[in-house]
């Protein structure tokens, strides 16, 4: 019985527009302040929520009532937004 031929795969080369899409600016490392600010926002949000619950909802701002939760969680969510840009 005759043996079948082995097919060689072609080497993939991406189209020229895909290769040139990465610019030098997009490959730069993140500034030093970015992770420091993100960690600071996380700690700030956690501290805000802990103070809110331990003070029986009288501190940090009593007139905001449950909007204090939005401040604490908003700080932590904004830190996630910063960390998504970290390289």
PDB file of N, CA, C and O in Angstrom:
ATOM      1  N   UNK A   1       0.841  -1.159   0.000  1.00  0.00           N
ATOM      2  CA  UNK A   1       0.000   0.000   0.000  1.00  0.00           C
ATOM      3  C   UNK A   1       0.896   1.236   0.000  1.00  0.00           C
ATOM      4  O   UNK A   1       1.859   1.280   0.766  1.00  0.00           O
ATOM      5  N   UNK A   2       0.614   2.243  -0.833  1.00  0.00           N
ATOM      6  CA  UNK A   2       1.464   3.439  -0.893  1.00  0.00           C
ATOM      7  C   UNK A   2       1.288   4.313   0.358  1.00  0.00           C
ATOM      8  O   UNK A   2       0.210   4.391   0.947  1.00  0.00           O
ATOM      9  N   UNK A   3       2.379   4.955   0.727  1.00  0.00           N
ATOM     10  CA  UNK A   3       2.371   5.817   1.902  1.00  0.00           C
ATOM     11  C   UNK A   3       1.923   7.223   1.491  1.00  0.00           C
ATOM     12  O   UNK A   3       2.307   7.724   0.434  1.00  0.00           O
ATOM     13  N   UNK A   4       1.091   7.859   2.357  1.00  0.00           N
ATOM     14  CA  UNK A   4       0.597   9.194   2.032  1.00  0.00           C
ATOM     15  C   UNK A   4       1.688  10.237   2.239  1.00  0.00           C
ATOM     16  O   UNK A   4       2.620  10.039   3.018  1.00  0.00           O
ATOM     17  N   UNK A   5       1.555  11.321   1.542  1.00  0.00           N
ATOM     18  CA  UNK A   5       2.553  12.381   1.658  1.00  0.00           C
ATOM     19  C   UNK A   5       2.320  13.187   2.940  1.00  0.00           C
ATOM     20  O   UNK A   5       1.185  13.387   3.373  1.00  0.00           O
ATOM     21  N   UNK A   6       3.416  13.638   3.526  1.00  0.00           N
ATOM     22  CA  UNK A   6       3.345  14.474   4.711  1.00  0.00           C
ATOM     23  C   UNK A   6       3.209  15.916   4.268  1.00  0.00           C
ATOM     24  O   UNK A   6       4.000  16.411   3.465  1.00  0.00           O
ATOM     25  N   UNK A   7       2.209  16.575   4.792  1.00  0.00           N
ATOM     26  CA  UNK A   7       1.978  17.973   4.422  1.00  0.00           C
ATOM     27  C   UNK A   7       2.712  18.893   5.387  1.00  0.00           C
ATOM     28  O   UNK A   7       2.644  18.714   6.603  1.00  0.00           O
ATOM     29  N   UNK A   8       3.385  19.839   4.859  1.00  0.00           N
ATOM     30  CA  UNK A   8       4.084  20.809   5.688  1.00  0.00           C
ATOM     31  C   UNK A   8       3.168  22.009   5.907  1.00  0.00           C
ATOM     32  O   UNK A   8       2.538  22.514   4.977  1.00  0.00           O
ATOM     33  N   UNK A   9       3.111  22.452   7.162  1.00  0.00           N
ATOM     34  CA  UNK A   9       2.286  23.611   7.476  1.00  0.00           C
ATOM     35  C   UNK A   9       3.044  24.871   7.108  1.00  0.00           C
ATOM     36  O   UNK A   9       4.261  24.959   7.270  1.00  0.00           O
ATOM     37  N   UNK A  10       2.302  25.840   6.610  1.00  0.00           N
ATOM     38  CA  UNK A  10       2.908  27.124   6.295  1.00  0.00           C
ATOM     39  C   UNK A  10       3.108  27.912   7.585  1.00  0.00           C
ATOM     40  O   UNK A  10       2.318  27.809   8.523  1.00  0.00           O
ATOM     41  N   UNK A  11       4.167  28.689   7.613  1.00  0.00           N
ATOM     42  CA  UNK A  11       4.451  29.520   8.775  1.00  0.00           C
ATOM     43  C   UNK A  11       3.498  30.709   8.754  1.00  0.00           C
ATOM     44  O   UNK A  11       3.352  31.387   7.737  1.00  0.00           O
ATOM     45  N   UNK A  12       2.850  30.952   9.897  1.00  0.00           N
ATOM     46  CA  UNK A  12       1.896  32.047   9.980  1.00  0.00           C
ATOM     47  C   UNK A  12       2.619  33.377  10.088  1.00  0.00           C
ATOM     48  O   UNK A  12       3.503  33.545  10.928  1.00  0.00           O
ATOM     49  N   UNK A  13       2.250  34.306   9.250  1.00  0.00           N
ATOM     50  CA  UNK A  13       2.735  35.676   9.344  1.00  0.00           C
ATOM     51  C   UNK A  13       1.512  36.580   9.434  1.00  0.00           C
ATOM     52  O   UNK A  13       0.654  36.547   8.552  1.00  0.00           O
ATOM     53  N   UNK A  14       1.423  37.381  10.483  1.00  0.00           N
ATOM     54  CA  UNK A  14       0.259  38.247  10.627  1.00  0.00           C
ATOM     55  C   UNK A  14       0.243  39.321   9.550  1.00  0.00           C
ATOM     56  O   UNK A  14       1.293  39.683   9.018  1.00  0.00           O
ATOM     57  N   UNK A  15      -0.924  39.826   9.230  1.00  0.00           N
ATOM     58  CA  UNK A  15      -1.008  40.896   8.231  1.00  0.00           C
ATOM     59  C   UNK A  15      -0.231  42.128   8.691  1.00  0.00           C
ATOM     60  O   UNK A  15      -0.024  42.310   9.891  1.00  0.00           O
ATOM     61  N   UNK A  16       0.197  42.966   7.769  1.00  0.00           N
ATOM     62  CA  UNK A  16       1.029  44.116   8.144  1.00  0.00           C
ATOM     63  C   UNK A  16       0.322  45.099   9.072  1.00  0.00           C
ATOM     64  O   UNK A  16       0.984  45.728   9.897  1.00  0.00           O
ATOM     65  N   UNK A  17      -0.995  45.255   8.971  1.00  0.00           N
ATOM     66  CA  UNK A  17      -1.685  46.209   9.828  1.00  0.00           C
ATOM     67  C   UNK A  17      -1.724  45.715  11.275  1.00  0.00           C
ATOM     68  O   UNK A  17      -1.796  46.544  12.182  1.00  0.00           O
ATOM     69  N   UNK A  18      -1.681  44.412  11.533  1.00  0.00           N
ATOM     70  CA  UNK A  18      -1.678  43.878  12.896  1.00  0.00           C
ATOM     71  C   UNK A  18      -0.308  44.060  13.529  1.00  0.00           C
ATOM     72  O   UNK A  18      -0.209  44.384  14.712  1.00  0.00           O
ATOM     73  N   UNK A  19       0.739  43.855  12.758  1.00  0.00           N
ATOM     74  CA  UNK A  19       2.090  43.984  13.296  1.00  0.00           C
ATOM     75  C   UNK A  19       2.409  45.415  13.696  1.00  0.00           C
ATOM     76  O   UNK A  19       3.117  45.628  14.681  1.00  0.00           O
ATOM     77  N   UNK A  20       1.918  46.386  12.976  1.00  0.00           N
ATOM     78  CA  UNK A  20       2.272  47.773  13.249  1.00  0.00           C
ATOM     79  C   UNK A  20       1.350  48.429  14.263  1.00  0.00           C
ATOM     80  O   UNK A  20       1.529  49.608  14.566  1.00  0.00           O
ATOM     81  N   UNK A  21       0.351  47.696  14.808  1.00  0.00           N
ATOM     82  CA  UNK A  21      -0.592  48.325  15.736  1.00  0.00           C
ATOM     83  C   UNK A  21       0.027  48.597  17.097  1.00  0.00           C
ATOM     84  O   UNK A  21      -0.407  49.527  17.776  1.00  0.00           O
ATOM     85  N   UNK A  22       1.009  47.837  17.523  1.00  0.00           N
ATOM     86  CA  UNK A  22       1.644  48.062  18.822  1.00  0.00           C
ATOM     87  C   UNK A  22       2.645  49.191  18.725  1.00  0.00           C
ATOM     88  O   UNK A  22       3.652  49.068  18.029  1.00  0.00           O
ATOM     89  N   UNK A  23       2.386  50.286  19.410  1.00  0.00           N
ATOM     90  CA  UNK A  23       3.314  51.408  19.366  1.00  0.00           C
ATOM     91  C   UNK A  23       4.224  51.366  20.582  1.00  0.00           C
ATOM     92  O   UNK A  23       3.966  50.645  21.546  1.00  0.00           O
ATOM     93  N   UNK A  24       5.267  52.132  20.524  1.00  0.00           N
ATOM     94  CA  UNK A  24       6.214  52.166  21.635  1.00  0.00           C
ATOM     95  C   UNK A  24       5.571  52.791  22.868  1.00  0.00           C
ATOM     96  O   UNK A  24       5.930  52.450  23.995  1.00  0.00           O
ATOM     97  N   UNK A  25       4.624  53.705  22.662  1.00  0.00           N
ATOM     98  CA  UNK A  25       3.967  54.350  23.787  1.00  0.00           C
ATOM     99  C   UNK A  25       3.118  53.363  24.580  1.00  0.00           C
ATOM    100  O   UNK A  25       3.054  53.456  25.806  1.00  0.00           O
ATOM    101  N   UNK A  26       2.468  52.424  23.904  1.00  0.00           N
ATOM    102  CA  UNK A  26       1.606  51.477  24.603  1.00  0.00           C
ATOM    103  C   UNK A  26       2.411  50.428  25.364  1.00  0.00           C
ATOM    104  O   UNK A  26       1.857  49.747  26.227  1.00  0.00           O
ATOM    105  N   UNK A  27       3.690  50.280  25.070  1.00  0.00           N
ATOM    106  CA  UNK A  27       4.512  49.283  25.735  1.00  0.00           C
ATOM    107  C   UNK A  27       5.306  49.853  26.906  1.00  0.00           C
ATOM    108  O   UNK A  27       6.088  49.136  27.530  1.00  0.00           O
ATOM    109  N   UNK A  28       5.116  51.125  27.208  1.00  0.00           N
ATOM    110  CA  UNK A  28       5.859  51.727  28.311  1.00  0.00           C
ATOM    111  C   UNK A  28       5.357  51.169  29.635  1.00  0.00           C
ATOM    112  O   UNK A  28       4.176  50.849  29.767  1.00  0.00           O
ATOM    113  N   UNK A  29       6.248  51.049  30.617  1.00  0.00           N
ATOM    114  CA  UNK A  29       5.793  50.596  31.942  1.00  0.00           C
ATOM    115  C   UNK A  29       4.963  51.675  32.628  1.00  0.00           C
ATOM    116  O   UNK A  29       5.014  52.850  32.265  1.00  0.00           O
ATOM    117  N   UNK A  30       4.211  51.252  33.612  1.00  0.00           N
ATOM    118  CA  UNK A  30       3.347  52.175  34.346  1.00  0.00           C
ATOM    119  C   UNK A  30       4.175  53.113  35.218  1.00  0.00           C
ATOM    120  O   UNK A  30       5.280  52.769  35.636  1.00  0.00           O
ATOM    121  N   UNK A  31       3.634  54.301  35.489  1.00  0.00           N
ATOM    122  CA  UNK A  31       4.339  55.183  36.419  1.00  0.00           C
ATOM    123  C   UNK A  31       4.283  54.615  37.835  1.00  0.00           C
ATOM    124  O   UNK A  31       3.421  53.794  38.150  1.00  0.00           O
ATOM    125  N   UNK A  32       5.198  55.054  38.674  1.00  0.00           N
ATOM    126  CA  UNK A  32       5.329  54.518  40.028  1.00  0.00           C
ATOM    127  C   UNK A  32       4.101  54.872  40.874  1.00  0.00           C
ATOM    128  O   UNK A  32       3.725  54.106  41.761  1.00  0.00           O
ATOM    129  N   UNK A  33       3.482  56.010  40.613  1.00  0.00           N
ATOM    130  CA  UNK A  33       2.364  56.453  41.434  1.00  0.00           C
ATOM    131  C   UNK A  33       1.117  55.597  41.238  1.00  0.00           C
ATOM    132  O   UNK A  33       0.252  55.580  42.113  1.00  0.00           O
ATOM    133  N   UNK A  34       0.999  54.894  40.129  1.00  0.00           N
ATOM    134  CA  UNK A  34      -0.232  54.162  39.841  1.00  0.00           C
ATOM    135  C   UNK A  34      -0.503  53.031  40.833  1.00  0.00           C
ATOM    136  O   UNK A  34      -1.586  53.020  41.416  1.00  0.00           O
ATOM    137  N   UNK A  35       0.400  52.085  41.064  1.00  0.00           N
ATOM    138  CA  UNK A  35       0.081  51.055  42.058  1.00  0.00           C
ATOM    139  C   UNK A  35       0.010  51.609  43.482  1.00  0.00           C
ATOM    140  O   UNK A  35      -0.758  51.107  44.302  1.00  0.00           O
ATOM    141  N   UNK A  36       0.798  52.630  43.779  1.00  0.00           N
ATOM    142  CA  UNK A  36       0.749  53.222  45.114  1.00  0.00           C
ATOM    143  C   UNK A  36      -0.610  53.883  45.362  1.00  0.00           C
ATOM    144  O   UNK A  36      -1.170  53.761  46.451  1.00  0.00           O
ATOM    145  N   UNK A  37      -1.132  54.571  44.369  1.00  0.00           N
ATOM    146  CA  UNK A  37      -2.445  55.193  44.494  1.00  0.00           C
ATOM    147  C   UNK A  37      -3.539  54.147  44.602  1.00  0.00           C
ATOM    148  O   UNK A  37      -4.478  54.310  45.380  1.00  0.00           O
ATOM    149  N   UNK A  38      -3.428  53.073  43.828  1.00  0.00           N
ATOM    150  CA  UNK A  38      -4.438  52.015  43.875  1.00  0.00           C
ATOM    151  C   UNK A  38      -4.474  51.349  45.250  1.00  0.00           C
ATOM    152  O   UNK A  38      -5.552  51.106  45.792  1.00  0.00           O
ATOM    153  N   UNK A  39      -3.317  51.056  45.812  1.00  0.00           N
ATOM    154  CA  UNK A  39      -3.268  50.449  47.151  1.00  0.00           C
ATOM    155  C   UNK A  39      -3.804  51.429  48.184  1.00  0.00           C
ATOM    156  O   UNK A  39      -4.507  51.036  49.114  1.00  0.00           O
ATOM    157  N   UNK A  40      -3.472  52.707  48.020  1.00  0.00           N
ATOM    158  CA  UNK A  40      -3.988  53.725  48.936  1.00  0.00           C
ATOM    159  C   UNK A  40      -5.504  53.823  48.888  1.00  0.00           C
ATOM    160  O   UNK A  40      -6.148  53.977  49.925  1.00  0.00           O
ATOM    161  N   UNK A  41      -6.080  53.735  47.698  1.00  0.00           N
ATOM    162  CA  UNK A  41      -7.540  53.774  47.572  1.00  0.00           C
ATOM    163  C   UNK A  41      -8.197  52.548  48.192  1.00  0.00           C
ATOM    164  O   UNK A  41      -9.264  52.647  48.799  1.00  0.00           O
ATOM    165  N   UNK A  42      -7.562  51.402  48.040  1.00  0.00           N
ATOM    166  CA  UNK A  42      -8.112  50.192  48.657  1.00  0.00           C
ATOM    167  C   UNK A  42      -8.116  50.337  50.180  1.00  0.00           C
ATOM    168  O   UNK A  42      -9.119  50.050  50.832  1.00  0.00           O
ATOM    169  N   UNK A  43      -6.995  50.779  50.738  1.00  0.00           N
ATOM    170  CA  UNK A  43      -6.903  50.948  52.189  1.00  0.00           C
ATOM    171  C   UNK A  43      -7.867  52.027  52.691  1.00  0.00           C
ATOM    172  O   UNK A  43      -8.470  51.877  53.753  1.00  0.00           O
ATOM    173  N   UNK A  44      -8.009  53.100  51.933  1.00  0.00           N
ATOM    174  CA  UNK A  44      -8.941  54.167  52.296  1.00  0.00           C
ATOM    175  C   UNK A  44     -10.379  53.645  52.308  1.00  0.00           C
ATOM    176  O   UNK A  44     -11.134  53.931  53.237  1.00  0.00           O
ATOM    177  N   UNK A  45     -10.755  52.886  51.290  1.00  0.00           N
ATOM    178  CA  UNK A  45     -12.111  52.347  51.227  1.00  0.00           C
ATOM    179  C   UNK A  45     -12.403  51.377  52.352  1.00  0.00           C
ATOM    180  O   UNK A  45     -13.484  51.409  52.939  1.00  0.00           O
ATOM    181  N   UNK A  46     -11.452  50.520  52.654  1.00  0.00           N
ATOM    182  CA  UNK A  46     -11.645  49.567  53.749  1.00  0.00           C
ATOM    183  C   UNK A  46     -11.744  50.300  55.077  1.00  0.00           C
ATOM    184  O   UNK A  46     -12.600  49.980  55.901  1.00  0.00           O
ATOM    185  N   UNK A  47     -10.871  51.285  55.290  1.00  0.00           N
ATOM    186  CA  UNK A  47     -10.900  52.045  56.544  1.00  0.00           C
ATOM    187  C   UNK A  47     -12.218  52.806  56.686  1.00  0.00           C
ATOM    188  O   UNK A  47     -12.780  52.868  57.779  1.00  0.00           O
ATOM    189  N   UNK A  48     -12.709  53.379  55.600  1.00  0.00           N
ATOM    190  CA  UNK A  48     -13.976  54.119  55.626  1.00  0.00           C
ATOM    191  C   UNK A  48     -15.124  53.196  56.038  1.00  0.00           C
ATOM    192  O   UNK A  48     -15.959  53.563  56.864  1.00  0.00           O
ATOM    193  N   UNK A  49     -15.154  52.006  55.460  1.00  0.00           N
ATOM    194  CA  UNK A  49     -16.224  51.061  55.778  1.00  0.00           C
ATOM    195  C   UNK A  49     -16.117  50.528  57.211  1.00  0.00           C
ATOM    196  O   UNK A  49     -17.131  50.358  57.888  1.00  0.00           O
ATOM    197  N   UNK A  50     -14.901  50.269  57.666  1.00  0.00           N
ATOM    198  CA  UNK A  50     -14.714  49.766  59.027  1.00  0.00           C
ATOM    199  C   UNK A  50     -15.151  50.814  60.043  1.00  0.00           C
ATOM    200  O   UNK A  50     -15.834  50.490  61.015  1.00  0.00           O
ATOM    201  N   UNK A  51     -14.761  52.069  59.823  1.00  0.00           N
ATOM    202  CA  UNK A  51     -15.169  53.143  60.739  1.00  0.00           C
ATOM    203  C   UNK A  51     -16.687  53.299  60.705  1.00  0.00           C
ATOM    204  O   UNK A  51     -17.302  53.511  61.750  1.00  0.00           O
ATOM    205  N   UNK A  52     -17.289  53.202  59.550  1.00  0.00           N
ATOM    206  CA  UNK A  52     -18.743  53.336  59.419  1.00  0.00           C
ATOM    207  C   UNK A  52     -19.475  52.261  60.217  1.00  0.00           C
ATOM    208  O   UNK A  52     -20.443  52.554  60.918  1.00  0.00           O
ATOM    209  N   UNK A  53     -19.016  51.031  60.112  1.00  0.00           N
ATOM    210  CA  UNK A  53     -19.698  49.950  60.822  1.00  0.00           C
ATOM    211  C   UNK A  53     -19.392  49.945  62.323  1.00  0.00           C
ATOM    212  O   UNK A  53     -20.289  49.705  63.131  1.00  0.00           O
ATOM    213  N   UNK A  54     -18.147  50.203  62.702  1.00  0.00           N
ATOM    214  CA  UNK A  54     -17.797  50.165  64.120  1.00  0.00           C
ATOM    215  C   UNK A  54     -18.385  51.340  64.909  1.00  0.00           C
ATOM    216  O   UNK A  54     -18.605  51.222  66.115  1.00  0.00           O
ATOM    217  N   UNK A  55     -18.639  52.459  64.248  1.00  0.00           N
ATOM    218  CA  UNK A  55     -19.213  53.616  64.934  1.00  0.00           C
ATOM    219  C   UNK A  55     -20.736  53.571  64.928  1.00  0.00           C
ATOM    220  O   UNK A  55     -21.390  54.549  65.289  1.00  0.00           O
ATOM    221  N   UNK A  56     -21.291  52.457  64.525  1.00  0.00           N
ATOM    222  CA  UNK A  56     -22.742  52.281  64.432  1.00  0.00           C
ATOM    223  C   UNK A  56     -23.375  53.351  63.550  1.00  0.00           C
ATOM    224  O   UNK A  56     -24.400  53.934  63.905  1.00  0.00           O
ATOM    225  N   UNK A  57     -22.771  53.600  62.423  1.00  0.00           N
ATOM    226  CA  UNK A  57     -23.244  54.464  61.348  1.00  0.00           C
ATOM    227  C   UNK A  57     -23.320  55.937  61.732  1.00  0.00           C
ATOM    228  O   UNK A  57     -24.140  56.675  61.186  1.00  0.00           O
ATOM    229  N   UNK A  58     -22.469  56.378  62.671  1.00  0.00           N
ATOM    230  CA  UNK A  58     -22.431  57.795  63.032  1.00  0.00           C
ATOM    231  C   UNK A  58     -21.230  58.511  62.421  1.00  0.00           C
ATOM    232  O   UNK A  58     -21.281  59.723  62.211  1.00  0.00           O
ATOM    233  N   UNK A  59     -20.173  57.799  62.138  1.00  0.00           N
ATOM    234  CA  UNK A  59     -18.983  58.380  61.523  1.00  0.00           C
ATOM    235  C   UNK A  59     -18.724  57.650  60.226  1.00  0.00           C
ATOM    236  O   UNK A  59     -19.276  56.558  60.092  1.00  0.00           O
ATOM    237  N   UNK A  60     -18.002  58.082  59.309  1.00  0.00           N
ATOM    238  CA  UNK A  60     -17.307  59.327  59.076  1.00  0.00           C
ATOM    239  C   UNK A  60     -18.244  60.521  58.858  1.00  0.00           C
ATOM    240  O   UNK A  60     -17.943  61.604  59.359  1.00  0.00           O
ATOM    241  N   UNK A  61     -19.361  60.380  58.139  1.00  0.00           N
ATOM    242  CA  UNK A  61     -20.291  61.494  57.950  1.00  0.00           C
ATOM    243  C   UNK A  61     -21.683  60.980  58.274  1.00  0.00           C
ATOM    244  O   UNK A  61     -22.246  60.189  57.518  1.00  0.00           O
ATOM    245  N   UNK A  62     -22.237  61.423  59.387  1.00  0.00           N
ATOM    246  CA  UNK A  62     -23.529  60.885  59.840  1.00  0.00           C
ATOM    247  C   UNK A  62     -24.681  61.277  58.918  1.00  0.00           C
ATOM    248  O   UNK A  62     -25.616  60.495  58.747  1.00  0.00           O
ATOM    249  N   UNK A  63     -24.636  62.453  58.327  1.00  0.00           N
ATOM    250  CA  UNK A  63     -25.753  62.899  57.490  1.00  0.00           C
ATOM    251  C   UNK A  63     -25.834  62.137  56.164  1.00  0.00           C
ATOM    252  O   UNK A  63     -26.878  62.156  55.512  1.00  0.00           O
ATOM    253  N   UNK A  64     -24.761  61.474  55.756  1.00  0.00           N
ATOM    254  CA  UNK A  64     -24.779  60.720  54.501  1.00  0.00           C
ATOM    255  C   UNK A  64     -25.461  59.368  54.651  1.00  0.00           C
ATOM    256  O   UNK A  64     -25.852  58.761  53.654  1.00  0.00           O
ATOM    257  N   UNK A  65     -25.608  58.897  55.863  1.00  0.00           N
ATOM    258  CA  UNK A  65     -26.209  57.602  56.190  1.00  0.00           C
ATOM    259  C   UNK A  65     -25.578  56.491  55.360  1.00  0.00           C
ATOM    260  O   UNK A  65     -24.381  56.231  55.487  1.00  0.00           O
ATOM    261  N   UNK A  66     -26.358  55.837  54.518  1.00  0.00           N
ATOM    262  CA  UNK A  66     -25.820  54.689  53.777  1.00  0.00           C
ATOM    263  C   UNK A  66     -25.017  55.081  52.539  1.00  0.00           C
ATOM    264  O   UNK A  66     -24.472  54.210  51.862  1.00  0.00           O
ATOM    265  N   UNK A  67     -24.935  56.360  52.235  1.00  0.00           N
ATOM    266  CA  UNK A  67     -24.055  56.789  51.150  1.00  0.00           C
ATOM    267  C   UNK A  67     -22.596  56.618  51.542  1.00  0.00           C
ATOM    268  O   UNK A  67     -21.712  56.638  50.686  1.00  0.00           O
ATOM    269  N   UNK A  68     -22.342  56.450  52.839  1.00  0.00           N
ATOM    270  CA  UNK A  68     -20.973  56.136  53.279  1.00  0.00           C
ATOM    271  C   UNK A  68     -20.503  54.814  52.672  1.00  0.00           C
ATOM    272  O   UNK A  68     -19.317  54.645  52.390  1.00  0.00           O
ATOM    273  N   UNK A  69     -21.425  53.889  52.473  1.00  0.00           N
ATOM    274  CA  UNK A  69     -21.065  52.626  51.813  1.00  0.00           C
ATOM    275  C   UNK A  69     -20.621  52.883  50.374  1.00  0.00           C
ATOM    276  O   UNK A  69     -19.676  52.263  49.886  1.00  0.00           O
ATOM    277  N   UNK A  70     -21.309  53.798  49.705  1.00  0.00           N
ATOM    278  CA  UNK A  70     -20.945  54.120  48.320  1.00  0.00           C
ATOM    279  C   UNK A  70     -19.547  54.732  48.249  1.00  0.00           C
ATOM    280  O   UNK A  70     -18.798  54.481  47.305  1.00  0.00           O
ATOM    281  N   UNK A  71     -19.203  55.535  49.251  1.00  0.00           N
ATOM    282  CA  UNK A  71     -17.862  56.146  49.270  1.00  0.00           C
ATOM    283  C   UNK A  71     -16.804  55.068  49.445  1.00  0.00           C
ATOM    284  O   UNK A  71     -15.811  55.052  48.718  1.00  0.00           O
ATOM    285  N   UNK A  72     -17.005  54.170  50.401  1.00  0.00           N
ATOM    286  CA  UNK A  72     -16.020  53.123  50.658  1.00  0.00           C
ATOM    287  C   UNK A  72     -15.863  52.172  49.495  1.00  0.00           C
ATOM    288  O   UNK A  72     -14.747  51.883  49.062  1.00  0.00           O
ATOM    289  N   UNK A  73     -16.993  51.680  48.984  1.00  0.00           N
ATOM    290  CA  UNK A  73     -16.914  50.756  47.859  1.00  0.00           C
ATOM    291  C   UNK A  73     -16.491  51.470  46.575  1.00  0.00           C
ATOM    292  O   UNK A  73     -15.832  50.871  45.725  1.00  0.00           O
ATOM    293  N   UNK A  74     -16.858  52.727  46.429  1.00  0.00           N
ATOM    294  CA  UNK A  74     -16.430  53.492  45.253  1.00  0.00           C
ATOM    295  C   UNK A  74     -14.925  53.664  45.201  1.00  0.00           C
ATOM    296  O   UNK A  74     -14.324  53.609  44.128  1.00  0.00           O
ATOM    297  N   UNK A  75     -14.317  53.872  46.359  1.00  0.00           N
ATOM    298  CA  UNK A  75     -12.847  53.990  46.405  1.00  0.00           C
ATOM    299  C   UNK A  75     -12.196  52.681  45.993  1.00  0.00           C
ATOM    300  O   UNK A  75     -11.205  52.676  45.263  1.00  0.00           O
ATOM    301  N   UNK A  76     -12.756  51.568  46.462  1.00  0.00           N
ATOM    302  CA  UNK A  76     -12.162  50.277  46.109  1.00  0.00           C
ATOM    303  C   UNK A  76     -12.377  49.937  44.638  1.00  0.00           C
ATOM    304  O   UNK A  76     -11.490  49.364  44.006  1.00  0.00           O
ATOM    305  N   UNK A  77     -13.530  50.278  44.084  1.00  0.00           N
ATOM    306  CA  UNK A  77     -13.788  50.006  42.668  1.00  0.00           C
ATOM    307  C   UNK A  77     -12.918  50.896  41.784  1.00  0.00           C
ATOM    308  O   UNK A  77     -12.431  50.452  40.744  1.00  0.00           O
ATOM    309  N   UNK A  78     -12.721  52.151  42.193  1.00  0.00           N
ATOM    310  CA  UNK A  78     -11.844  53.016  41.397  1.00  0.00           C
ATOM    311  C   UNK A  78     -10.399  52.527  41.427  1.00  0.00           C
ATOM    312  O   UNK A  78      -9.658  52.729  40.465  1.00  0.00           O
ATOM    313  N   UNK A  79      -9.990  51.882  42.527  1.00  0.00           N
ATOM    314  CA  UNK A  79      -8.641  51.310  42.547  1.00  0.00           C
ATOM    315  C   UNK A  79      -8.534  50.143  41.570  1.00  0.00           C
ATOM    316  O   UNK A  79      -7.477  49.931  40.974  1.00  0.00           O
ATOM    317  N   UNK A  80      -9.608  49.391  41.401  1.00  0.00           N
ATOM    318  CA  UNK A  80      -9.588  48.332  40.386  1.00  0.00           C
ATOM    319  C   UNK A  80      -9.445  48.918  38.985  1.00  0.00           C
ATOM    320  O   UNK A  80      -8.772  48.344  38.129  1.00  0.00           O
ATOM    321  N   UNK A  81     -10.078  50.055  38.762  1.00  0.00           N
ATOM    322  CA  UNK A  81      -9.917  50.732  37.473  1.00  0.00           C
ATOM    323  C   UNK A  81      -8.476  51.144  37.226  1.00  0.00           C
ATOM    324  O   UNK A  81      -7.973  51.030  36.109  1.00  0.00           O
ATOM    325  N   UNK A  82      -7.812  51.626  38.275  1.00  0.00           N
ATOM    326  CA  UNK A  82      -6.400  51.982  38.138  1.00  0.00           C
ATOM    327  C   UNK A  82      -5.536  50.747  37.903  1.00  0.00           C
ATOM    328  O   UNK A  82      -4.633  50.761  37.066  1.00  0.00           O
ATOM    329  N   UNK A  83      -5.820  49.683  38.647  1.00  0.00           N
ATOM    330  CA  UNK A  83      -5.006  48.479  38.506  1.00  0.00           C
ATOM    331  C   UNK A  83      -5.191  47.807  37.150  1.00  0.00           C
ATOM    332  O   UNK A  83      -4.326  47.043  36.721  1.00  0.00           O
ATOM    333  N   UNK A  84      -6.291  48.076  36.476  1.00  0.00           N
ATOM    334  CA  UNK A  84      -6.468  47.503  35.139  1.00  0.00           C
ATOM    335  C   UNK A  84      -5.537  48.150  34.123  1.00  0.00           C
ATOM    336  O   UNK A  84      -5.308  47.587  33.052  1.00  0.00           O
ATOM    337  N   UNK A  85      -5.003  49.311  34.436  1.00  0.00           N
ATOM    338  CA  UNK A  85      -4.058  50.002  33.537  1.00  0.00           C
ATOM    339  C   UNK A  85      -2.607  49.719  33.890  1.00  0.00           C
ATOM    340  O   UNK A  85      -1.700  50.197  33.208  1.00  0.00           O
ATOM    341  N   UNK A  86      -2.379  48.959  34.932  1.00  0.00           N
ATOM    342  CA  UNK A  86      -1.017  48.686  35.409  1.00  0.00           C
ATOM    343  C   UNK A  86      -0.330  47.681  34.499  1.00  0.00           C
ATOM    344  O   UNK A  86      -0.910  46.650  34.157  1.00  0.00           O
ATOM    345  N   UNK A  87       0.900  47.976  34.106  1.00  0.00           N
ATOM    346  CA  UNK A  87       1.670  47.051  33.255  1.00  0.00           C
ATOM    347  C   UNK A  87       2.816  46.497  34.034  1.00  0.00           C
ATOM    348  O   UNK A  87       3.592  45.699  33.508  1.00  0.00           O
TER     349      UNK A  87
END
